[in-house]
Amino acid sequence: MTTVTQPVIDVRTIAPRERHPLIFGTFDALPIGQSLLLVNDHDPKPLYYQFQAELNGQFDWEYLESGPDVWQVRIGKPLPAATGCGCNAG
């Protein structure tokens, strides 16, 4: 069994102008079905809205910790939705 390491991006020490490009670049490099962990010192809601605008339906967003001092969000690339197997259900 292969163990996949989840990338962790702690943006608390990264210059604000570099944060979103780093996050989107890391997300783009993720294989389908994998996720990254974002660590921040505030609610990254503006980032969520940017993901919605640019990648609507192509990402998962799950708060793992919601402040007040540390916010952790799992951002994932979901597996494609099943479009049907073409088999008869009986």
SULQUIMO-V96309 format. One record per backbone hydrogen bond with DSSP energy under -0.5 kcal/mol. CO is the residue of the C=O (numbers start at 1). NH is the residue of the N-H. If there is no record, write none. Layout:
BEGIN
CO;NH, CO;NH
END
This chain:
BEGIN
2;4, 3;5, 4;6, 5;7, 7;37, 8;10, 9;11, 9;39, 10;13, 11;14, 15;18, 15;19, 16;19, 16;20, 18;22, 19;23, 20;24, 21;25, 22;26, 23;27, 24;28, 25;29, 26;30, 27;30, 31;34, 34;77, 35;7, 36;38, 36;75, 37;9, 38;73, 39;11, 40;71, 43;45, 44;47, 44;48, 45;49, 46;50, 47;51, 48;52, 49;53, 50;54, 51;55, 52;56, 55;58, 60;76, 62;74, 65;72, 70;67, 71;40, 72;64, 72;65, 73;38, 73;75, 74;62, 74;76, 75;36, 76;60, 76;78, 77;33
END
